[in-house]
Amino acid sequence: MEKVVLPNGLTVIYKPKKSNLVVIEVMAKVGSNDETAPERGISHFLEHILFEGTAKRPSNRAITNEIEKIGGDFNAYTTNERTCFHIKVLQKHFSIAVDVLADILQHSLFREKDIQKERNVVLKEIDMVHDEPRYYQWVLFQQHLFQKHPSKYPTYGDRKVIQGLSREKVQRFFHKYYQPSNMVVCIVGDIPDWKKEITSKLMLRKGKVIRPNIRAELPASAAYEKKEKKNHASTYTIMGFKTVPRIHPDAYVLEIINGILGRGQSGWMFTELRGKLGLGYEVGTQHIAERTYGYFAVYATIDKKNVRLVKRLMLAEMQKLQQVTEQDLQEAKDFIEGSYYLELDDSQKLADQILFWEQVDDSRRLEEFIPTIKRVTVADVRRVARQYLKNNLFVVVEGK
């Protein structure tokens, strides 16, 4: 893996991979956590508006068809901490992919008519999240898990802010964050002359270095519960705990706990709640460890009448971590190793992971992840479970 910083401050990471395809992905180190109250939703909105037209390609179709007509894939996403745009094409079309990405990042028009159109699209996207309890439960969960940390606010933003967006406001936010020192390009493929293409087309002007300022989040001092009623058949439950950011040593232990409790259909939670008792269809766990925050959660979609029973069973399974065995530990390590490397076999997911680790600290940590996982001990699992899996937030999106 080769990493260079160009004279304008743009970081480029090249990961050689023998393949007929190539992925180029651009990350802007900006997400909803960087927004002030009057800006909530602009990061996600920019992900939309950058597809809406440039002088060279004046419409959404002109931009996307440039990639789709050659069989490629072009997409983007926004998180609390970053916004990414990726293109996957055959190796021979690398130059086209670079040209399209460079065009939208340097020459987007930000027309008033496009802002009006995408404003309506994003508002409908927000409606869809609220209509779908499988998505909305996580919005509600993060909203109440965090008190000071900006991860309490959903990535899609605030409806009133979106409704009042102006061209000037969107452009001002774009020019502040979409500048070379705050962006990273990742290329995965077999492209020996990649540097020539990047330096000749991605000529972003150097800007000020962005220094994020995220408020620290205090641990929860007591268990608490949040309930909302909805007019649907099932009840959706999440039990969650604030944990640690990605580079904290305990984040690796939490990965092991996630592998014990939540892997596929053989994790402890699935086995107990669905396999043995048939209490729900969707049962699992989630461990999120980002640059500035982390959480661990257990979720289950159940009947309303079983909420108290399921809550007791979730807590009981986590308590069993104090009796975890060497076999449990090894199975979790093997699960993590296999799923991690299988995911990295996909070039686009590999680019995603490289950019994630680069934002967290250093892209080279990608290769240290599994060796660090292998050093986790039974004592580590028991200690981390005692330390973090207490004072839970229990969210219930209650159905009929």
PEKAJO-V966809 format. One record per residue. N is the residue number from 0. SS is DSSP state (A for helix, B for strand, O for the rest). PHI is phi in whole degrees, -180 to 180 (* if undefined). PSI is psi in degrees with one decimal (none if undefined). Layout:
<<N;SS;PHI;PSI> <N;SS;PHI;PSI>>
This chain:
<<0;O;*;133.0> <1;B;-117;132.3> <2;B;-125;128.6> <3;B;-131;151.6> <4;B;-114;118.2> <5;O;-74;162.5> <6;O;-55;-28.8> <7;O;-84;0.4> <8;O;99;-3.4> <9;O;-74;127.5> <10;B;-90;132.9> <11;B;-126;129.7> <12;B;-118;125.5> <13;B;-114;122.6> <14;B;-113;104.4> <15;B;-64;135.8> <16;O;-153;119.5> <17;O;-66;115.9> <18;O;-169;159.6> <19;O;-81;-10.1> <20;B;-118;164.7> <21;B;-138;145.4> <22;B;-118;132.4> <23;B;-123;127.8> <24;B;-132;136.2> <25;B;-114;129.0> <26;B;-113;127.7> <27;B;-99;128.6> <28;O;-80;63.0> <29;O;-148;134.6> <30;O;-148;-167.7> <31;A;-63;-23.1> <32;A;-68;-18.2> <33;A;-90;-3.3> <34;O;-88;141.9> <35;O;-82;171.3> <36;A;-55;-42.6> <37;A;-75;-2.2> <38;A;-111;0.8> <39;O;-62;115.6> <40;O;111;-8.5> <41;A;-70;-37.5> <42;A;-57;-49.0> <43;A;-67;-38.6> <44;A;-62;-40.0> <45;A;-62;-36.4> <46;A;-55;-36.8> <47;A;-76;-50.5> <48;A;-69;-24.4> <49;O;-71;-9.6> <50;O;-94;3.4> <51;O;-97;-6.0> <52;O;147;141.2> <53;B;-129;174.6> <54;O;-63;-38.2> <55;O;-77;-35.4> <56;O;-130;90.0> <57;O;-78;3.5> <58;O;-144;166.7> <59;A;-59;-43.9> <60;A;-65;-39.9> <61;A;-62;-34.6> <62;A;-75;-53.5> <63;A;-71;-34.2> <64;A;-67;-26.6> <65;A;-58;-34.2> <66;A;-94;-41.7> <67;A;-70;-30.2> <68;O;-71;-15.0> <69;O;-106;15.1> <70;O;81;14.1> <71;O;-89;175.8> <72;B;-123;132.3> <73;B;-134;120.6> <74;B;-154;175.5> <75;B;-153;162.0> <76;B;-154;157.8> <77;B;-126;137.9> <78;O;-122;-173.3> <79;O;-62;-26.6> <80;O;-123;-7.9> <81;O;-159;161.6> <82;B;-129;128.9> <83;B;-128;142.4> <84;B;-125;126.0> <85;B;-131;147.7> <86;B;-130;132.2> <87;B;-120;122.8> <88;B;-142;170.7> <89;B;-62;148.7> <90;A;-51;-38.7> <91;A;-68;-14.0> <92;A;-103;16.8> <93;A;-55;-42.5> <94;A;-61;-38.4> <95;A;-65;-44.2> <96;A;-60;-44.9> <97;A;-62;-42.1> <98;A;-63;-42.3> <99;A;-66;-47.1> <100;A;-62;-44.1> <101;A;-62;-37.4> <102;A;-65;-48.7> <103;A;-72;-28.6> <104;A;-81;-20.8> <105;A;-113;-21.6> <106;A;-133;21.1> <107;B;-63;143.3> <108;O;-88;-27.2> <109;O;52;46.6> <110;O;-69;146.6> <111;A;-59;-39.1> <112;A;-66;-34.1> <113;A;-72;-38.3> <114;A;-63;-41.4> <115;A;-62;-44.9> <116;A;-64;-48.6> <117;A;-72;-25.8> <118;A;-58;-44.4> <119;A;-67;-38.6> <120;A;-63;-46.6> <121;A;-66;-38.7> <122;A;-63;-37.4> <123;A;-69;-33.9> <124;A;-63;-41.3> <125;A;-63;-42.4> <126;A;-60;-40.8> <127;A;-64;-39.9> <128;A;-62;-43.5> <129;A;-72;-25.8> <130;A;-78;-23.5> <131;O;-106;104.6> <132;A;-63;-26.3> <133;A;-64;-28.8> <134;A;-90;-44.9> <135;A;-63;-32.6> <136;A;-58;-34.1> <137;A;-77;-32.2> <138;A;-63;-47.3> <139;A;-63;-40.0> <140;A;-62;-52.6> <141;A;-67;-33.9> <142;A;-59;-35.3> <143;A;-104;-14.3> <144;A;-71;-41.5> <145;O;-101;139.3> <146;O;-102;-46.5> <147;O;-108;-32.4> <148;O;-67;137.3> <149;A;-67;-6.5> <150;A;-66;-7.0> <151;A;-70;-19.2> <152;O;-95;135.9> <153;O;-68;149.1> <154;O;-59;-34.3> <155;O;-70;-16.2> <156;O;97;-158.7> <157;O;-110;130.3> <158;A;-55;-43.2> <159;A;-66;-37.6> <160;A;-65;-46.0> <161;A;-61;-42.6> <162;A;-63;-28.5> <163;O;-101;10.4> <164;O;-64;136.7> <165;O;-117;162.7> <166;A;-58;-43.1> <167;A;-62;-43.1> <168;A;-66;-43.0> <169;A;-65;-45.4> <170;A;-64;-39.5> <171;A;-62;-44.1> <172;A;-65;-42.5> <173;A;-60;-49.3> <174;A;-69;-25.1> <175;A;-71;-43.9> <176;A;-102;-27.1> <177;O;-93;68.3> <178;O;-137;155.0> <179;A;-51;-41.8> <180;A;-69;-12.1> <181;A;-111;17.2> <182;B;-134;151.7> <183;B;-136;136.7> <184;B;-109;134.6> <185;B;-122;134.2> <186;B;-122;126.5> <187;B;-122;116.4> <188;B;159;-166.1> <189;O;-112;80.1> <190;O;-130;82.5> <191;O;-59;-32.6> <192;O;-100;30.6> <193;A;-58;-34.4> <194;A;-63;-35.5> <195;A;-64;-44.6> <196;A;-65;-44.9> <197;A;-66;-48.5> <198;A;-69;-26.8> <199;A;-85;-17.3> <200;A;-118;-37.3> <201;O;-93;81.8> <202;O;-109;50.5> <203;O;-63;141.5> <204;O;-78;139.4> <205;O;-62;138.3> <206;O;-129;-169.4> <207;O;-76;146.6> <208;O;-70;131.2> <209;O;-92;127.6> <210;O;-117;102.0> <211;O;-64;145.5> <212;O;-127;95.1> <213;O;-107;128.8> <214;O;-72;140.9> <215;O;-70;148.0> <216;O;-107;126.9> <217;O;-78;148.3> <218;O;-62;153.0> <219;O;-69;140.0> <220;O;-98;-9.9> <221;O;-160;159.1> <222;O;-74;146.6> <223;B;-152;166.6> <224;B;-136;145.5> <225;B;-133;129.0> <226;B;-128;139.0> <227;B;-133;144.1> <228;B;-100;138.3> <229;O;-134;156.9> <230;O;-94;63.2> <231;O;-138;170.3> <232;O;-72;-44.6> <233;O;-93;162.5> <234;B;-112;134.9> <235;B;-112;126.5> <236;B;-125;142.2> <237;B;-136;129.1> <238;B;-110;121.2> <239;B;-136;161.5> <240;B;-140;137.6> <241;B;-71;135.8> <242;O;-127;-124.4> <243;O;-134;158.1> <244;O;-67;172.8> <245;O;-61;-41.5> <246;O;-82;-4.8> <247;O;-68;136.2> <248;O;-55;-33.2> <249;A;-71;-16.3> <250;A;-63;-32.2> <251;A;-71;-35.5> <252;A;-68;-38.3> <253;A;-65;-30.1> <254;A;-62;-41.5> <255;A;-63;-45.6> <256;A;-60;-40.5> <257;A;-61;-39.2> <258;A;-68;-31.2> <259;A;-76;-48.7> <260;A;-82;-31.3> <261;A;-126;6.8> <262;O;-71;124.3> <263;O;42;-130.9> <264;O;-102;6.5> <265;O;-114;0.2> <266;O;-67;157.2> <267;A;-60;-40.6> <268;A;-65;-47.4> <269;A;-63;-45.1> <270;A;-58;-45.1> <271;A;-76;-51.4> <272;A;-77;-37.1> <273;A;-106;-50.3> <274;A;-62;-45.5> <275;A;-89;-43.2> <276;O;-109;-13.0> <277;O;60;37.6> <278;O;-85;-15.1> <279;B;-164;166.8> <280;B;-93;-59.5> <281;B;-89;117.5> <282;B;-139;132.1> <283;B;-177;-172.8> <284;B;-132;163.7> <285;B;-144;128.6> <286;B;-117;117.4> <287;B;-113;124.7> <288;B;-134;105.1> <289;O;-106;-171.8> <290;O;-63;-38.5> <291;O;-120;-0.2> <292;O;-157;167.7> <293;B;-157;155.9> <294;B;-153;158.6> <295;B;-124;135.8> <296;B;-142;148.3> <297;B;-118;135.6> <298;B;-133;153.2> <299;B;-156;136.7> <300;B;-101;117.5> <301;B;-139;-177.7> <302;O;-85;145.3> <303;A;-53;-38.4> <304;A;-66;-17.0> <305;A;-102;10.1> <306;A;-57;-50.4> <307;A;-65;-40.7> <308;A;-62;-46.7> <309;A;-63;-39.6> <310;A;-61;-44.3> <311;A;-63;-40.5> <312;A;-68;-38.8> <313;A;-59;-47.7> <314;A;-64;-37.0> <315;A;-66;-41.3> <316;A;-65;-37.2> <317;A;-70;-33.5> <318;A;-65;-31.1> <319;A;-65;-13.8> <320;A;-63;-19.3> <321;A;-73;-11.8> <322;A;-113;18.7> <323;O;-58;143.6> <324;O;-108;170.0> <325;A;-61;-36.1> <326;A;-66;-43.6> <327;A;-58;-43.6> <328;A;-63;-46.6> <329;A;-66;-39.0> <330;A;-62;-40.2> <331;A;-66;-40.6> <332;A;-64;-43.1> <333;A;-65;-38.9> <334;A;-62;-47.3> <335;A;-64;-44.6> <336;A;-61;-46.7> <337;A;-65;-48.2> <338;A;-67;-34.8> <339;A;-65;-49.9> <340;A;-73;-31.1> <341;A;-65;-38.7> <342;A;-67;-41.3> <343;A;-71;-10.9> <344;O;-70;-20.9> <345;O;-84;119.1> <346;A;-60;-36.8> <347;A;-70;-40.8> <348;A;-68;-32.7> <349;A;-63;-44.9> <350;A;-61;-42.5> <351;A;-56;-48.4> <352;A;-67;-39.8> <353;A;-59;-45.6> <354;A;-68;-38.2> <355;A;-58;-51.6> <356;A;-66;-33.6> <357;A;-64;-40.2> <358;A;-71;-39.8> <359;A;-63;-45.3> <360;O;-164;-63.6> <361;O;-160;133.5> <362;A;-60;-22.6> <363;A;-68;-17.3> <364;A;-64;-19.5> <365;A;-52;-42.0> <366;A;-84;-10.1> <367;A;-95;-8.6> <368;A;-62;-54.8> <369;A;-67;-43.9> <370;A;-57;-35.7> <371;A;-70;-41.0> <372;A;-58;-41.5> <373;A;-66;-18.5> <374;O;-88;-5.3> <375;O;-68;139.3> <376;O;-113;167.7> <377;A;-59;-40.6> <378;A;-62;-37.8> <379;A;-61;-45.9> <380;A;-60;-46.5> <381;A;-65;-42.2> <382;A;-65;-47.1> <383;A;-67;-38.0> <384;A;-61;-43.2> <385;A;-65;-38.3> <386;A;-75;-39.8> <387;A;-109;-27.9> <388;O;-90;61.2> <389;O;-146;165.7> <390;O;52;59.6> <391;O;-80;156.2> <392;B;-99;127.9> <393;B;-115;111.2> <394;B;-101;132.8> <395;B;-128;117.5> <396;B;-99;98.7> <397;B;-86;127.4> <398;O;-90;-163.8> <399;O;-67;none>>
